[in-house]
Structures are given as C-alpha cells and as structure tokens.
Amino acid sequence: MAYITALITAFLATIVIARTVRSPTPPMGWNSYNTWSCSPSEDKIKESSEGLLALGLDKVGYNFVTVDCGWPSRDRDSDGKLQWNATLFPSGGKALGDFMHGLGLDFGLYSGAGYLQCGSTDLPASLGFEQLDAESFAEWGGDSLKYDNCYSTSNTTMVDSSSAESQSPARFQHMAAELDAVDRDIQYYVCQWGIGTDVGHWAADIGNTWRISNDIYNAWRSIWRITNQVVPYYRHTKAGAFADMDMLIVGLNALSAEEERFHFGMWAINKSPLIIGAALDEDRISETSLEIMSNKEVIAINQDLLAKQARLVRRFTEEEWDIWLGGLTGSRQILGIANWRNDSQSVSFDLRSIGVASAQARNVWSASDLGAVSGTQTIDLAGHELRLWLLSDVVTSAPLSSSTYYAAVNATRSGSASIVTCAAGACLPTGSKVGNIASNASVAFSNVSVQSDGKKIIGVDFVNYDYAFTTAWEFGDNTRNMTVSVNGEKAKRWAFPLSGGDWEESGRLIVEVDGFKQGTANDVAFSGFGTGLAPDLVGFEVLD
C-alpha cells in the first residue's frame, strides 16, 4: 500500500507542471464513431450513455462518453464560436454535458487541428479558432477532447499524411496551450495518427494519450499492424501519457471470440486506452464480447499504477508466435504468449531466457492459479490466442550477457547493402548502420564466437520506421523482413516491428537461431527477403 501511495503522490506532483490534466492510468470509456460513424445525435448519445450504465460497464472502470465527428453546425455564430447542430442536438452541448454528468459520466468532445472535421466536407474544426473553441469546450462542461488531424493543409484534402503541416506538432501544441488556459480540467487525446517523426516524444509532453497509427478497421490483420507499431512506445508510456492503439473493435462482429480476447488483452498489456466502439445495447452486443470487455483481471493489468507498457521480448516469425513481458506494481509481471497462427499450436520456452527463474503464475483469462512455475514451459495455444499469465513472487534469473558486439559496418556487404552514418547519439549502439538491404543483398559476419554448439539467442539491433500509413487500409504492413543464416544453413525469416520514432532510432529484436558451432569460426549472414527492403541493420550480439 505504501508503494502505491508513493506512486500516486509522484503522479499528482507531475500534474502541477503538466500543460493539461492527466489520468494516472489509461482512459476507459466509449466513443460514438465505430457505431454511428460521423452521424451522432442527441438521442443516440443519451441512449449510449444510459446503455453504458445498464450494461454495468461503469462498475468496471468505463467512465466517459465521447461524441465523435459530425456534431457541429456548418456555420459558426457571429462571434466565431462553434455551434451544435440544432437538428441533431436540439438541447445543445451544455445540456448534453449536464446530462452525462448527472449519470456520473465524463463528457468527451471532438474536434480537429485542421480546417474541417474528419468525415465531412463542410463541418468546421478548430484550426485558427483554438482559443475560442477551448473556451467553448470548457463552457459545455467537456472533460476530454479528442483532437484529430484531417484537413490539415486545406479545406479540400481530408487526409494529408506527407506534408510538413500534417506531421508538425505545432497545431496540437497550440490547442494544448489553450486547454491549459481555460478554467476547467480537460484531458487531451491527441489524434495525429503517428505520422512524421518523434511523435511519442512530443505528444507525451502535451497529451494524456496519443494515437500511434492509422485507424483500426474490422479485420484481424489490423491487430497485427497496430501491435507492431506500438512496440517502441514503451520509451514514452508512463503515468499520464499513454500510446493509443485506437478504439476497440470488440463487439463489432469483426473478430472471433478468441481474437477479441487477443485484441483486448494486447491493448491492455500495452497500456492503451480502452475505448469501446460497439453499440451499448444488449440487443446489439453479444454476452461474450461484453464479458471480454468487463474482465476485471485484464482491466486491472491495464490500469496498474506502474503504467509500464509490455515489451516484445521474443519473436518466432516463421512459427508465428511472440512472447511479451511487462512490469506491474508489487514486483509482479504480466507474461503474454501470442499465437498469430490461424491454427492451434504447442509452443515451448524457457522462463530463464526472459529473466524469470521462478514465479507463482495465474492464468488471467481462465482466472485459475497455476502454482509455481520455472524452467521450460510448454503451452497449447488455440489459433489467435493470447495467453496471459500474471506472475507474482518473481525470482529473477541472471541476465543474458555477451562478450562481443558485431557492428554491421564491419561486416562484408553484398548487393545493394550500403553503410549509413547517423547523427550523433543515433543508431545505437554504434552510431551507424547498413541500409538498403534488398533481396539481392546481404550483410555477412565471420569469426563469430560462441561457447557451445546449437541454438543461440541473439539480440539484433535494427532500425525500421516504415509506419505504412498510406497502405494501412489495404494490406499494408509496417514490419520489415530479414533472414538470418548461420554457417550456410537454411536462412530463417523474422518480421521486425517499428524500432523508434524515426529512421535513426534503433530497437532490439531478440530471436533464437540454430546452427552455431563451438568456437570462433562461425559465419552469420543477414539478408533481405521478398520484394521489400529489410530493416536497416546496426549489429548484433550472441547472448548466453
């Protein structure tokens, strides 16, 4: 209890210097977009607010309702102030806010940092009217603001993701300052789409949350895309600042029940906001979906006061599964074993290799205690299952270590592979990298030393910032693929997630590679795969 009290005290101290009010844990609520698109109305919002309570979602932490795009009148008033569409919202914004507050819910508002709102051709957003609009949001009793990024450069182009204006933080920083100036606490949900560079750095400074990607859509493949995009944001996630993986599609009849559990669990362990998009109507949402979004143990992981995002600690691309691990209060950890394969499979891993010598384990989804666990674990996973184990009484194992680092710039290059010198302090740990690794290219290392024959864990330092915004709605993929071959044996492929906030911030992917021979005469080759480029390679080390 003393530890948790200290966390809360430390968080409250940060609010004094924050530019907008923050929640210590990821926001939980409902947003109108996935149900009503850009066609909300007063009746729809009131019914949804009452539905949230009727379904008992307020009792597990969902505490706000956001009116997304489509609420304003086409014209501002003579003073330049935004007006609610009188046909759709006859009572106006202040009365709607009072209604929600009367239910014990927070009132979420929506606008954008462009000329017009998303999903419209004539509804005004807030560019050029930031002060007036912030004052209106406060007058209406708004408790949060989702701030979108459409029409950033003109009133004719809705989505522009490549211009300097669309990628700049300046418009979002302007609204943050105006929200800070009004006499009301308003949480700020930045929806800049994760475009440009260093989004986690600047957005965490001003926003309670910030969107990291293009929109989620009703297909399993969008779960893969967004999961790979969130990986490097652990650097910026903390109490009061959360990477937003977008609204939940649980309850939209887009996924199987197992996939809905995977989706909800992956969002939860990465400390994403949990924002329901499904209709809050017992006749339109299944009991299974409601149970998933009401699971108190999964929600507790998301709402843990340590506010620490899980890390991707191991990937098995060809076998199609991952291991995720994240810290929780009380020296506990959350372990996620993710099966990306369509079919069921049995997987094995050694807890010691991820830093756990022993622990008490609990299966979160089945709410069952597993007792003491240690050493090699074998788990049978259903297709598209995310198994969650809550680990307590954790005894850590000795960390894996290495005696030699192999820098890519010192390797033998072939094909299109070329050396790239990075800015000071970038492309860590070497300050340079090898890029342009196409399928005809390789980066080959010789005289690699290992202490014994067989399979080894290697840490690969890489750079990938291919966030695939423009292709996301089709089959665009933000991972980059690279193969690794040891001593001329068959090459094996790995999908590398995003590494950081630009093309010079490196990340590390830890993988297991077979074929090593004891001694110093091992050859290791990294190569491109398929039609796209591999991630840029900084170097690697063998971890024992």
Disulfide bonds with the S-S distance in Angstrom:
Cys38-Cys69 1.97
Cys118-Cys150 1.92
Cys422-Cys427 1.92
